[in-house]
Amino acid sequence: MRIDEVAVPGGRMRIARFGEGSRLIIATHGTTASLMAWGAVAAALPPGWSLVAADLRGRGHSAGLPGPYGVDRHADDLELVAEHVGADSTSVLTGHSLGAYVAVMHAARRDYARVVLADGGLPLPVAPGLDSDEALERTLGPAVQRLRRTFPGVAAYVGFFRAHPALADHWTPAVEEYVRYDAAGPADAIRSRAVEEAVRQDHRWLLTRGADVAAALEAIRSPLILLRAPRGLLDQPIGFLPDDLAARWRDRLPALRDEVVGDCNHYTILFDPRCAALVAARLTGEAARGDEDSGDDGGAATDAG
């Protein structure tokens, strides 16, 4: 992994390049995550590929970049990242969770060989009268609580994640590396690098700007692939993007390829070695293990309904 920085409004944004291949993937991470969320996927890439991931504004080692935040602001930053690394129409764009929405807004104005959305990117239904902060607590409860806490050491911080219902039975070296990268502060008062106000502003944006996401989805000219986890943020049996929501968007965007990545949750879609290998295969257009048996050639649309 090679670290670099990109000049953006207000300072410099950290990026990392995984791999040495000339074929390029640009990746964006989730709401409280960091560029290390892409480590397992990057490790599964075939030779000839490299993946560039950014710490979004208010996260990771870009935590000091000032607001305002919001998905459109992140998309502006991502354009500068794309220019910095020389992305062109042969490059691939991907994003996970919040990062998938950033990818959607960015891809509406720049063409890629393909755009792969990992468990995100579709406008979220909003319950009438639901306060955005209340909605945040409902959907990201443990993640938001973590941002307010300090821990008596990195081991305690790792322990918090090891007890997370989505990760407890799926712990890997990639998850631990991701957690340790996020740990900041004095040795006896470790906290997350993610800025709570950035998380809140981005969540409010998602809840109030669904029409903008919809318009951006319809403006994307690149081949568009949606990869969904069947289980949710707390490993519950309903995913972050349920089947009925995906079905509505398959009807609205007939060219959208929608695929459920079996036996993973919102987090392990990137961390579990099998799931990460499938994501890597969809990014590169190559067959994943098991595709031959399933009859999926890695390129045809999949009916997940």
N, C-alpha and C positions, 0 to 999 in steps of 0.2 A: 504494500500500500504506500503510495506516494502522496504526501500532503502538499497542497497548494492553496493560494488565496486569490480571490477575485474582488476587484474594486467594485463596490456597489454604493448607492447613496447612504451616507452615514458611516462608512468604514469599509472593512474588508470581510468577505465571506469565506469561510473555510470550505474547501472541497478536497476530496480524496480520489485518487485513481487506483482502482484495483485491476491488476493485469497489465500486460504490455501490448496486447493486440491492437491492430490498426482499426478494426471495426468497433464502433463506439456506441455505448449505451449511456444515456443520461438518466439518473434516478433521483427521485425525491421521496422523503420519508413521511411518517405519520405525525400526529398532533403533538405528542410529547416525546418523540423519538429523536434520532440523530442519523447521520450518514452511516453509522455502523449497523443499522438495520439491514443493510444490503450486503453484509459480509458473506453470508452463507450462499446467497444467490450468485455473487461474484465468483466465489470459489467453485461453483458448479458450471461456470461458463466453459465452452469448448475453446481450444486454442484459436488464436487469431482475434479474440474479442477482448475489450476492456470496458470497465464500467466506471463512470464518474458520478459520484454522489456528493451532494452538498448538505452541510448543516444549515437548515433554513434559519432565517432571521428569528432571533429569540430562542434558539435551540443549540445544543452542542457547543462547539467552539465559536459559533456565531451568535451566542446568547447576548453579547454586548451590543449588537447592532440595534439601533433605536427603532421604535415604531414611527408611524402607525404600521400595524400589521395587516392581515387580511389576505385572502387567497390571491387577489389580483396583484397585491404588492409582491407576494412571493413569485408570481408568474413574471413580473417585471425583473426580479432578481435572476430568475432562471434564464431569461433571455440573455442577460449579461454572462452567465455561466456558459451558455451554449456558444456565444461568440468567443469567449476566452479559450474554449477547448476546440474550437473549429468544427462544431457540429454542422452537418449539412443534410441533404435529403436522403442520404444513405445511412444516417445514424438512426438509432432507436430511442424512443422516449418511454419512460415508465414512472409510475408513482404508486405508493401504497397509502391507503387510508386518506388522510388529509392531502398527502402528496399526490394522490390520484386526481384530486380536484385542481391542484396546482398544475398538473400535467394537462388537464383538459383546457384550462384557461390559456396555457402557453401554446398548446398544439392548435388552437383556433387561429393562430397567427403565424405559425412556422410549420412547414411540412417535414415529416419524418418517414422513414421506411415503414415503420409501424409504431403505434402507440398502444402500450399495454397497461391497463388499469388494474391494480391488484387490490381487490376488496375496497373499492371506493370509486368516486367519480360520477355517480348518478345523483341527481338532486334528491335531497332527503325530505320525506314527508314531515310536516310540522303540525303537531296537535294544536288546534285553536286555543289561544289564550295562554299557551305554555311559555313561561319566562325562559329566556335563553340560558341564564345561569342555572335554573332548575333543570333544564334539559341537559346541560353539560354534566351536572352531578349524576343524572340518571344514566347517561351513556358512558361516561368516563370516570365514574366515581373513584375507584382506587387510584387511578392515574393522577387525578386532580389532588386527591389527599396527599399523595406522595410529594407533590410540589411544595406543600406547606410544611413538610417535616424535615427535621435534621436527624441524622443517624450517628451513633457513636463509633463509626468506623466504616470502611468500605465493606468489610465482611457483613456487617449488619445490613448495609444497603443491598448487597447481593442476596442476603437472606430474605429480605422483603420480597424481592422478585421471585425467589425460589418457592415462596408460598402462594404466588399469584395463581388463581385457578386455571388460567390459560397456559401457564408455563410449568407448573409444578411437575407434571408427568411428561414433560417434553424438554427437559433441560439439556442443553448442548454446550460445547465450548463456544460456539458463535453467540449464544444468548449471554453467556457470562462476559465475553469480551464486549458486547454491546452495553451491558449494565456497567461494567467498570469504566468504560469510556464516558458514560454520563455522570459519574460521580465527581463532585467538585466540593471545594471548601476545606477548612482545617480538618486534620486527621480525626478529631473527636466531634466534628459537627458536619458530617457529609450530607450533601443535598443534591438534588437533580440540577443539571445545568439549565433545564428548560425554564423559561420565564412564564409565570402563571398568567400575566396580563396578555402575553402573546397568544397563549392557548385560548383565553377567553375571547379575545377579539376575533381570532380565526373561527371559533365556534359560532359566534354571533353572525359572522359573515356567511357561514354555511347555511344558517337557519333563515337568513333574510334575503339571500341573493340566489335562490334556487333558479329563478328565471334567467339569470346571467349564466349559470352553469348549463342550463338547457340550451340556450342560444349558442354557447361555445361548443357543446357536443355536436349540434347540428352543423356547425361551421367547419368542423374538422374534416379535412380531405384525406388524411392518411388512413391506412387500414387500422381499424380500431378493435382491440381485443379486451374483453372484460374477464378477469379471473376472479371467481368468488369463493370464499370459504363458507362451508356449510354450517360452521359454528361461530359464535359471536365473540365479543371482547372478553367475556368471562367464561368462555368455553360453553356457553349455553347453546341449546340445540337449534336456535334460530339465528341465522347469520346477520351480519351488519347490513348486507344488501339482500333482503329476502327474495324468494322466487317471484312473487307477484310484482314487485317493483322492477325486477329485471325483465319480466315478460312484457311489461308496458313499454320499456325502452327498446326491446327487440322489435316490437311492433312499430315503434316510432322511427327506429333506425335499422332498417332491414339489413344493412351491411354489417351491423355490429355482431361480432362473434362473442358469444357468452358461454363461458365454461366454468363449471363447478369443480374445484380442485378437491377431490375427495379426502375425507378424514383429516381435516386441518381446521384450525380456528383463525380468527382475525390476525393473530400474531404468528402462529406457526406456519402460515402460508409462505412466510419468508424464512423462517428459522429451521423447520423440520427438514432434514436432508432430502427426503423424497419430494416434498412439496417445493423446496427451493430448486431442486433439479428440474422439476416440471416448469416452474416460472422461468428458469434460465433457458429452457428449450423453447418456450413461447417467445421469449425475447429475441432469440437468435434464429427462429424459424426452423430449427432442427428437431428431430424426433426425440421425445423423452423416453426413458425406460418405461416399458409397458404400453407405449402407443401402438406398437405392432399388434399386440394381443387385443387391444380395445378397438382396433379398426380406425383409430384417429391418426391421420397422417401429419398432424401438427399444423395444418393449414386450413382445413375446412371448418365451416361454422358448426358449432355444437349447440344442440337444442337442450338447454338445461332445465326446461320447464317440465 
